[in-house]
Amino acid sequence: MNYMREAITLVNDHTGLTVANFERLIGLREQAKGEESALIGKLVETFIMQAPPDVLKQIVAIV
């Protein structure tokens, strides 16, 4: 659950809603296994919904 803790920190830090932190969040989801990976996937969705428009544009370009 260490991945989950870091993921929660990334999503809860509203000043850290950056492309770099989004990429880190995706990396955590890929490293996690099973239910933890699914929960981090939900946090990815939350991150995207909270991201400012300029960051969201960059995220869309990546995906």
C-alpha positions as CSV (number, residue, x, y, z in Angstrom):
1,M,0.0,0.0,0.0
2,N,3.0,2.3,-0.2
3,Y,2.1,3.1,-3.8
4,M,-1.4,4.1,-2.6
5,R,0.0,6.4,0.0
6,E,2.1,8.2,-2.5
7,A,-0.7,8.4,-5.0
8,I,-3.1,9.9,-2.4
9,T,-0.4,12.5,-1.6
10,L,-0.1,13.5,-5.3
11,V,-3.8,13.9,-5.7
12,N,-4.4,15.8,-2.5
13,D,-1.6,18.3,-3.2
14,H,-3.6,20.7,-5.3
15,T,-0.4,22.8,-6.0
16,G,1.2,19.6,-7.4
17,L,-1.4,19.1,-10.2
18,T,1.4,19.0,-12.8
19,V,2.1,16.8,-15.8
20,A,5.1,15.4,-14.0
21,N,3.0,14.3,-11.1
22,F,0.4,12.8,-13.5
23,E,3.1,10.8,-15.0
24,R,4.3,9.7,-11.6
25,L,0.7,8.7,-10.7
26,I,0.5,6.6,-13.9
27,G,3.8,4.9,-13.0
28,L,2.5,4.1,-9.5
29,R,-0.6,2.5,-11.0
30,E,1.5,0.4,-13.3
31,Q,3.8,-0.8,-10.4
32,A,0.9,-1.6,-8.1
33,K,-0.9,-4.9,-8.2
34,G,-4.5,-6.0,-8.0
35,E,-6.9,-3.9,-6.0
36,E,-4.3,-1.3,-5.2
37,S,-3.8,-0.7,-8.9
38,A,-7.5,-0.3,-9.4
39,L,-7.8,2.2,-6.5
40,I,-4.9,4.2,-7.9
41,G,-6.7,4.2,-11.3
42,K,-9.6,6.0,-9.5
43,L,-7.2,8.5,-8.2
44,V,-5.9,9.1,-11.7
45,E,-9.5,10.0,-12.7
46,T,-9.7,12.4,-9.7
47,F,-6.4,14.0,-10.6
48,I,-7.6,14.6,-14.2
49,M,-10.9,16.2,-12.9
50,Q,-9.0,18.5,-10.6
51,A,-6.2,19.5,-13.1
52,P,-6.2,23.0,-14.3
53,P,-7.0,23.5,-18.1
54,D,-3.4,24.0,-19.2
55,V,-2.3,20.8,-17.4
56,L,-5.3,18.9,-18.8
57,K,-4.3,19.9,-22.3
58,Q,-0.8,18.5,-21.8
59,I,-2.2,15.3,-20.3
60,V,-4.5,14.8,-23.2
61,A,-1.6,15.2,-25.6
62,I,0.3,12.5,-23.7
63,V,-2.6,10.0,-23.7
